[in-house]
Amino acid sequence: MENPSASSNFIKNIVIEDLNSGKVDHIVTRFPPEPNGYLHIGHAKAICINFELADEFKGRAHLRFDDTNPVKEDIEYVESIKEDIRWLGFEWDALFYASDYFEEMYNRAVLLIKKGKAYIDDQSAEEIRITRGTLTQPGQDSPHRDRSVEENLDLFERMRNGEFKDGERILRAKIDMASPNINLRDPALYRISHTTHHNTGDKWCIYPMYTFAHPLEDAIEGVTHSLCSLEFEDQRPFYDWVIEECEMSNQPKQYEFARLNITNTVMSKRFLKQLVDENIVDGWDDPRMPTISGLRRKGFTPESIRTFVREAGVTRSNSIVDERMLEHFIREDLKLKAPRTMAVLRPLKVVITNYPEGQVEQLDAEINPENPEMGNRQISFSREIYIEQDDFMENPPNKYFRLFPGNEVRLKNAYFIKCNEFIKDAEGNVTEIHCTYDPETKSGSGFTGRKVKGTIHWVEATQAIPAEFRLYEPLIMDDAKEEGDSFLDRINPNSLQIISGYVEPNMKDATPHDKLQFFRHGYFNVDPKHTSASKHVYNRIVSLKSSFEI
């Protein structure tokens, strides 16, 4: 894996200072996803930060599932998260679940009640929301805030025993309803949920809130640097309160960095799940999704994503990264790796009338001109070939150098051909072109007799393999903020175009996730979901060129 140590950022500087000062003698980081959806490119940033820091400073990196809400969680998400992290190139030093600590969390909540720092509230969720106050107005005390310790302990135990319905009571921290930080206005610690948990089954019917469980998990595991995105900055005082008031022996510190925002993309798991649930996309791994599984299916490589994350940087300033930056790094990664071959996406038949009937010739071509060590390949050539429809025009404009009546072009790695006539159907569409070839102009023969201005790609017709090509545009048409459900109004109706054409016969043995460059069309990935022995499907990863500059 690449060595990230050459780059520096404020988190790395904090770690160095903590190690040099003796504040810590080793570091422990963690990646703590909630298993309520698939990971996306924003999570890739958090994964890289946590795992690379631990690796660079010879510490430990934990994978921990914050599975405190069984209503939204599923084992499917757990397994997909593991797969994505390993695919990115990382391996955790330890695997934990928040549910491993439910008994300890319960005991810490009991401790808070005994200290007079928590109470049972009978108000509804709506009543609590109203009495919480606003950013400018303080909240109102709950009428149950001054219950005795004994009563709170009794009610909390009865909550655990399943005596109450969902939402009938909750456990709240007792902090300050007039705090200017709304997160300290008696936040919820436990709620009732008679829901089967994917890990603990029906053992529990009360579950800790994420904001209460998270700091406890960090402390239990001995995490030294709890790294999260900036939206959790206002939660840090509560994080510290939980660590202190629950009397945890380990005291991790929380540090926040800017989340990864990308143009033409939504990153909210709620919105991504909505796209899946409403069948707007083809599952969590749809190549239009910013999920890691979607990027993988589209054809992105772990190396390109890690490099992108690293170059995007780790700062405390929120910004939006141009999606073309991510595309730049996949081009850079594939340009020396991906073999070149030819595909015709919108085929038009060409008959070379003076080429011998029944003859099939083998021509030489480089596998990758930018990487000669990959060697050469053989291309079949015969009397009948396919070219792209837009490589022929009956009445071309000025400076059109491809095929038109009377014009001559070079076939890539083959011969010069000249258009002599063409055939149209009843609707006036050109269906076939008749050309002649010059056998003296064979590519690689040293011919210098004359030059042509146009070179076009092609596929030999008798052995060509039918293929489906999936061409993608951004799923979201603009970069407006993710507010409400308005993002559905910004869905690009042209985000996916499926067309049928042909690939060279050398692609007959292509397997899922093989990556290649089709001349002039871009980099493609063999789709793992729809490709079969009888069907070839190619996802375009990225076009060949971009205006983006690093």
C-alpha positions in Angstrom: 0.0 0.0 0.0 1.1 3.6 -0.6 3.0 5.3 2.2 0.9 8.2 3.4 3.6 9.5 5.8 4.8 12.2 3.4 1.6 14.2 3.9 0.8 16.0 7.2 -2.4 17.3 8.7 -3.6 18.7 12.0 -4.8 15.3 13.4 -1.4 13.8 12.6 0.3 16.7 14.3 -1.9 16.1 17.4 -0.9 12.4 17.5 2.8 13.3 17.2 2.6 15.8 20.0 0.7 13.4 22.2 3.3 10.6 21.7 6.2 12.9 22.1 4.9 14.5 25.3 4.1 11.1 26.8 0.4 11.9 27.0 -0.1 8.5 25.3 2.4 5.7 24.8 0.6 4.3 21.8 -2.5 5.3 19.8 -5.7 3.4 19.3 -8.2 4.6 16.7 -11.5 3.2 15.6 -13.9 3.2 12.7 -17.4 3.1 14.2 -20.1 2.7 11.5 -23.7 2.2 12.3 -24.9 -0.9 10.4 -28.0 0.9 9.0 -26.8 1.2 5.4 -23.9 0.7 3.0 -20.7 2.7 3.3 -20.1 5.6 0.9 -17.1 7.6 -0.3 -17.4 9.9 2.8 -16.8 6.9 5.0 -13.8 6.0 2.9 -12.2 9.2 4.2 -12.8 8.2 7.8 -11.5 4.7 7.1 -8.3 5.9 5.6 -7.7 8.5 8.3 -8.2 6.0 11.2 -6.4 3.0 9.7 -3.5 4.9 8.1 -2.8 6.8 11.4 -2.7 3.5 13.3 -0.5 1.9 10.8 1.9 4.8 10.5 2.4 5.2 14.3 2.3 1.4 14.9 -0.9 1.6 16.9 -4.1 -0.3 16.8 -7.2 0.3 14.6 -10.5 -1.1 15.7 -13.6 -1.8 13.7 -16.7 -1.3 15.9 -20.3 -1.5 14.9 -22.4 1.1 16.7 -25.4 -1.2 16.7 -27.6 0.6 19.2 -30.8 0.9 17.0 -32.1 -2.5 15.9 -35.1 -0.8 14.1 -32.8 0.3 11.3 -29.9 -2.2 11.4 -29.3 -5.5 9.6 -26.7 -8.1 9.3 -26.5 -7.4 5.6 -25.0 -4.0 6.4 -22.5 -5.5 8.8 -21.2 -7.9 6.2 -21.1 -5.3 3.5 -19.1 -2.9 5.7 -16.5 -5.6 6.4 -16.2 -6.3 2.7 -15.8 -2.7 1.8 -13.0 -2.0 4.4 -11.1 -5.1 3.3 -11.5 -4.1 -0.4 -10.1 -0.7 0.4 -7.0 -2.5 1.6 -7.3 -2.4 5.4 -7.6 -4.9 8.2 -8.7 -4.1 11.7 -6.7 -5.2 14.8 -9.9 -6.0 16.7 -13.6 -6.3 15.9 -16.2 -5.0 18.4 -19.9 -4.3 18.6 -21.6 -1.8 20.8 -24.0 -4.5 21.7 -21.1 -6.3 23.3 -21.2 -3.7 26.0 -25.0 -3.4 26.6 -24.7 -4.7 30.2 -21.9 -2.3 31.0 -23.8 0.6 29.5 -26.8 -0.3 31.6 -24.7 -0.4 34.7 -23.2 3.0 33.9 -26.7 4.4 33.4 -27.7 3.0 36.8 -24.6 4.8 38.2 -25.8 8.1 36.7 -29.3 7.6 38.3 -27.7 6.9 41.7 -25.6 10.1 41.4 -28.7 12.1 40.5 -27.5 12.7 37.0 -30.3 10.9 35.1 -34.0 10.5 35.4 -37.0 8.7 33.8 -39.2 11.0 31.8 -42.8 10.1 30.9 -43.2 12.8 28.3 -43.8 11.9 24.6 -41.1 12.5 22.0 -43.1 15.5 20.7 -43.4 17.0 24.2 -39.7 16.6 24.7 -39.0 18.3 21.4 -41.2 21.2 22.2 -39.8 21.8 25.7 -36.2 21.4 24.6 -36.2 25.1 23.5 -34.4 26.6 20.5 -31.0 27.8 19.7 -31.9 31.2 21.2 -34.4 30.2 23.9 -33.7 27.9 26.8 -35.7 24.7 27.4 -38.2 23.9 30.1 -37.7 21.4 32.8 -39.6 18.1 32.6 -42.3 17.7 35.2 -40.6 14.4 36.0 -37.1 15.9 36.4 -37.1 15.8 40.2 -38.1 12.2 40.7 -36.3 10.5 43.5 -33.3 8.2 42.9 -35.3 5.3 44.2 -38.2 5.9 41.8 -35.9 6.3 38.8 -34.0 3.1 39.6 -37.3 1.2 39.9 -38.7 2.6 36.7 -35.5 2.0 34.8 -35.4 -1.7 36.0 -39.0 -2.0 34.9 -38.2 -0.5 31.5 -35.6 -3.2 31.1 -38.0 -5.9 32.2 -40.4 -4.9 29.4 -43.2 -3.5 31.5 -43.7 -0.4 29.3 -44.6 0.2 25.7 -42.3 1.7 23.1 -42.0 5.5 23.6 -43.9 5.3 27.0 -40.8 6.3 29.0 -37.2 7.3 28.3 -34.1 7.8 30.5 -32.6 11.3 30.2 -29.4 12.8 31.4 -29.8 15.6 34.0 -27.6 18.4 32.9 -28.9 21.9 32.1 -32.1 22.8 30.3 -30.9 26.4 29.9 -27.5 25.4 28.4 -26.6 27.5 25.2 -25.5 24.1 23.8 -28.8 22.4 23.0 -27.1 19.0 23.1 -26.7 19.4 26.9 -30.4 20.0 27.5 -31.1 16.7 29.2 -30.4 14.5 26.2 -31.9 11.0 26.0 -29.8 8.1 27.2 -32.1 5.1 26.8 -35.3 4.4 24.9 -37.7 1.5 24.9 -37.8 -0.6 21.7 -39.4 -4.1 21.6 -37.3 -5.0 18.6 -35.2 -8.0 17.9 -31.5 -7.1 17.7 -29.4 -8.7 15.0 -26.7 -9.5 17.6 -28.5 -9.9 21.0 -31.8 -11.2 19.8 -34.6 -10.5 22.3 -32.4 -10.1 25.3 -33.0 -6.4 25.5 -36.0 -4.2 25.0 -34.3 -1.0 26.0 -31.4 0.4 23.9 -28.8 3.1 24.6 -28.8 6.2 22.4 -25.9 6.5 20.0 -24.6 9.7 21.7 -24.5 8.0 25.1 -23.1 4.7 23.9 -20.4 6.0 21.6 -18.1 7.7 24.2 -18.6 4.6 26.5 -17.5 2.3 23.7 -14.4 4.4 23.1 -13.5 4.4 26.8 -14.1 0.7 27.2 -11.8 -0.1 24.2 -9.1 2.3 25.3 -9.4 4.5 22.2 -7.0 7.4 22.5 -8.1 9.6 19.6 -11.8 9.5 18.7 -11.9 11.0 15.2 -15.2 12.1 13.7 -16.6 14.6 11.3 -17.4 18.2 12.1 -21.2 17.7 12.6 -20.3 16.0 15.9 -18.4 19.1 17.2 -21.3 20.4 19.2 -21.7 16.9 20.8 -18.2 16.9 22.2 -19.2 18.5 25.5 -21.7 15.7 26.0 -19.1 13.1 25.0 -16.8 14.5 27.7 -19.7 14.6 30.2 -20.5 11.0 29.7 -16.8 9.9 30.1 -16.5 11.9 33.3 -19.9 11.3 35.0 -19.8 7.5 34.1 -16.4 7.4 35.8 -14.6 5.7 33.0 -10.9 4.9 33.7 -9.9 5.6 30.1 -10.6 9.1 28.9 -10.5 9.3 25.1 -10.5 12.7 23.3 -12.7 13.6 20.4 -11.3 15.5 17.4 -13.3 16.6 14.4 -12.4 17.0 10.8 -14.4 18.2 7.8 -16.5 15.6 6.1 -16.0 14.8 2.4 -18.5 16.5 0.2 -18.5 15.9 -3.5 -20.3 17.8 -6.3 -23.4 16.2 -7.9 -23.7 13.8 -5.0 -25.8 13.2 -1.9 -24.1 11.6 1.1 -26.9 11.2 3.5 -27.5 7.5 4.2 -31.2 8.3 4.6 -31.3 9.7 1.1 -29.3 6.9 -0.3 -31.6 4.3 1.3 -34.6 6.2 -0.2 -33.1 5.9 -3.7 -32.8 2.1 -3.1 -36.2 1.6 -1.5 -38.0 3.6 -4.2 -36.1 1.6 -7.0 -34.6 4.8 -8.4 -31.3 2.9 -8.5 -30.3 -0.7 -9.0 -29.5 -1.4 -5.3 -26.9 0.0 -3.0 -24.2 -1.1 -5.4 -25.6 0.8 -8.4 -22.7 2.4 -10.2 -24.4 5.8 -9.9 -24.3 5.6 -6.1 -21.5 7.1 -4.1 -21.3 3.9 -2.1 -18.0 2.1 -1.9 -19.8 -1.0 -3.4 -21.2 1.2 -6.2 -17.8 2.6 -7.0 -16.4 -0.9 -6.9 -19.0 -2.1 -9.3 -18.5 0.8 -11.6 -14.8 0.0 -11.8 -13.0 2.3 -9.4 -9.9 0.8 -7.7 -8.9 0.9 -4.0 -5.7 2.7 -5.0 -7.6 5.5 -6.8 -10.0 6.0 -3.8 -7.2 6.1 -1.3 -5.2 8.6 -3.4 -8.3 10.7 -3.9 -9.0 10.8 -0.1 -5.4 11.7 0.7 -5.2 14.5 -1.9 -8.6 15.9 -0.8 -6.9 16.5 2.6 -7.8 16.5 6.3 -8.8 19.9 7.5 -11.4 21.5 9.7 -12.8 23.6 6.9 -15.9 22.4 5.1 -15.7 22.4 1.4 -17.0 20.6 -1.7 -14.6 18.6 -3.8 -15.1 18.4 -7.6 -16.2 14.9 -8.6 -13.8 15.3 -11.5 -10.9 15.0 -9.0 -12.0 11.5 -8.2 -12.3 10.7 -11.9 -8.7 12.1 -12.4 -7.2 9.6 -10.0 -8.9 6.5 -11.6 -7.5 7.6 -14.9 -4.1 8.0 -13.4 -4.4 4.5 -11.8 -5.6 2.7 -14.9 -3.6 4.3 -17.7 -0.6 1.9 -17.2 -2.7 -1.1 -16.0 -5.7 -1.3 -18.3 -5.3 -3.1 -21.7 -6.5 -1.3 -24.8 -9.0 -2.9 -27.1 -11.8 -1.8 -29.4 -15.5 -1.7 -29.0 -18.2 -0.4 -31.3 -21.1 1.0 -29.2 -23.4 2.1 -32.0 -22.5 -0.2 -34.9 -22.6 0.5 -38.6 -21.6 -2.3 -41.0 -18.8 -1.8 -43.5 -18.1 -4.2 -46.4 -14.6 -4.0 -47.9 -15.5 -5.1 -51.4 -12.0 -5.8 -52.7 -11.0 -7.9 -49.7 -11.0 -11.6 -50.3 -14.2 -13.3 -49.3 -13.9 -15.8 -46.4 -10.4 -14.6 -45.5 -9.6 -13.7 -41.8 -6.3 -12.0 -41.2 -4.5 -11.5 -37.9 -3.0 -8.1 -37.2 -0.6 -7.0 -34.4 -1.5 -4.3 -31.9 0.0 -3.2 -28.6 -1.9 -4.1 -25.5 -1.0 -0.8 -23.9 1.1 1.8 -25.8 1.9 3.6 -22.5 3.2 0.3 -21.0 5.1 -1.6 -23.7 6.0 -4.3 -21.1 2.4 -5.6 -21.5 3.3 -6.8 -25.0 1.2 -7.2 -28.1 -2.1 -8.9 -29.0 -3.7 -10.2 -32.2 -6.7 -8.6 -33.9 -8.9 -10.4 -36.5 -9.6 -8.5 -39.7 -11.9 -9.6 -42.6 -14.1 -8.3 -45.4 -16.9 -7.2 -43.0 -16.3 -4.9 -40.0 -18.3 -2.6 -37.7 -17.5 1.0 -37.2 -19.3 3.7 -35.1 -22.3 5.3 -36.7 -20.9 8.8 -36.1 -17.7 7.9 -37.9 -19.6 8.3 -41.2 -21.5 11.2 -42.6 -23.2 11.5 -46.0 -22.8 15.3 -46.1 -20.0 16.2 -43.6 -19.1 19.7 -42.4 -15.7 21.2 -42.9 -12.8 19.6 -41.0 -14.7 16.3 -40.7 -11.9 13.8 -41.2 -13.7 10.5 -40.8 -15.6 8.5 -43.4 -17.7 10.2 -46.1 -18.2 9.5 -49.8 -14.9 9.6 -51.6 -12.8 10.0 -48.4 -10.1 7.7 -47.1 -9.3 7.0 -43.4 -7.1 4.6 -41.5 -8.6 1.7 -39.6 -6.8 1.5 -36.2 -3.9 -1.1 -36.5 -5.1 -2.1 -40.0 -5.4 -0.5 -43.5 -6.6 2.6 -45.3 -10.1 2.3 -46.5 -12.0 4.5 -48.9 -15.8 5.0 -49.0 -17.3 4.3 -52.4 -21.0 4.0 -51.7 -23.6 3.4 -49.0 -27.0 1.8 -48.6 -30.1 3.3 -46.9 -33.2 1.8 -45.5 -36.8 2.9 -46.2 -36.5 5.6 -43.5 -33.4 7.1 -45.0 -31.0 5.7 -42.4 -27.6 4.5 -43.6 -27.4 0.8 -42.9 -24.2 -0.3 -44.8 -21.1 1.3 -46.3 -19.1 -0.2 -49.1 -15.4 0.6 -49.1 -12.2 -0.6 -50.7 -8.9 -1.1 -48.9 -5.3 -0.5 -50.0 -3.2 -3.6 -49.1 0.0 -1.5 -49.3 -1.1 0.6 -46.3 -1.0 -2.2 -43.6 -0.3 -0.7 -40.2 3.3 -1.4 -39.1 4.5 -2.1 -42.6 6.4 1.1 -42.9 4.1 2.5 -45.6 4.8 6.3 -46.2 3.3 6.8 -49.6 0.6 9.1 -48.5 -1.2 10.2 -45.3 -4.8 10.5 -44.1 -6.1 12.8 -41.4 -8.6 10.4 -39.8 -8.1 7.2 -37.8 -11.2 5.3 -36.7 -11.7 2.1 -34.6 -13.6 -0.9 -35.7 -14.5 -4.5 -34.8 -14.3 -7.5 -37.2 -17.9 -8.5 -37.9 -17.9 -12.3 -38.1 -16.3 -12.9 -34.8 -17.5 -9.8 -32.9 -19.1 -10.5 -29.5 -22.4 -8.7 -28.8 -22.1 -6.6 -25.7 -24.2 -4.2 -23.6 -22.6 -0.9 -22.6 -23.8 1.2 -19.6 -22.9 4.9 -19.8 -23.3 7.0 -16.7 -23.8 10.6 -15.9 -24.0 12.1 -12.4 -27.2 11.0 -10.6 -27.7 14.4 -9.1 -27.9 17.3 -11.6 -26.7 20.1 -9.4 -24.9 20.9 -6.1 -27.8 22.3 -4.1 -27.8 21.5 -0.4 -29.4 18.3 0.8 -32.5 19.8 2.3 -35.7 17.8 2.8 -36.6 15.4 0.0 -36.0 18.0 -2.7 -33.0 16.1 -3.9 -35.4 13.8 -5.7 -36.3 16.7 -7.9 -32.7 16.9 -9.0 -32.4 13.3 -10.2 -30.8 13.2 -13.6 -33.1 11.4 -16.0 -30.1 10.6 -18.2 -27.9 9.3 -15.5 -27.9 5.8 -17.2 -27.9 5.0 -20.8 -27.8 1.4 -22.0 -26.8 0.6 -25.5 -25.9 -2.5 -27.5 -22.9 -3.0 -29.7 -19.9 -5.3 -30.2 -16.5 -5.9 -28.6 -13.4 -7.7 -30.1 -13.4 -11.5 -29.8 -10.4 -11.2 -27.4 -13.0 -10.2 -24.8 -14.7 -13.6 -24.8 -13.0 -14.6 -21.6 -13.5 -11.4 -19.8 -14.5 -11.8 -16.1 -16.3 -9.6 -13.6 -14.2 -6.5 -12.6 -11.8 -6.8 -15.5 -10.8 -3.3 -16.5 -9.9 -2.1 -19.9 -9.8 1.0 -22.2 -12.0 1.0 -25.2 -10.4 3.3 -27.8 -12.0 6.7 -27.8 -14.8 5.6 -25.4 -13.0 5.5 -22.1 -12.2 3.1 -19.3 -14.7 0.3 -18.7 -15.3 -2.4 -16.1 -16.9 -5.8 -16.6 -20.1 -5.6 -14.6 -20.2 -8.2 -11.9 -24.0 -8.1 -11.4 -25.3 -8.6 -15.0 -22.4 -10.3 -16.8 -22.8 -14.0 -17.5 -21.4 -16.6 -19.9 -24.0 -15.5 -22.4 -24.1 -11.8 -21.8 -21.3 -9.3 -21.7 -22.0 -6.0 -19.8 -19.5 -3.2 -19.5 -19.8 -0.2 -17.2 -18.0 2.9 -18.2 -15.9 4.0 -15.3 -14.8 7.3 -16.8 -14.3 9.0 -20.2 -10.7 9.4 -21.5 -10.3 13.1 -20.9 -11.3 15.7 -18.4 -10.8 19.4 -18.0 -10.0 18.9 -14.3 -6.4 19.7 -13.2 -4.7 18.9 -9.9 
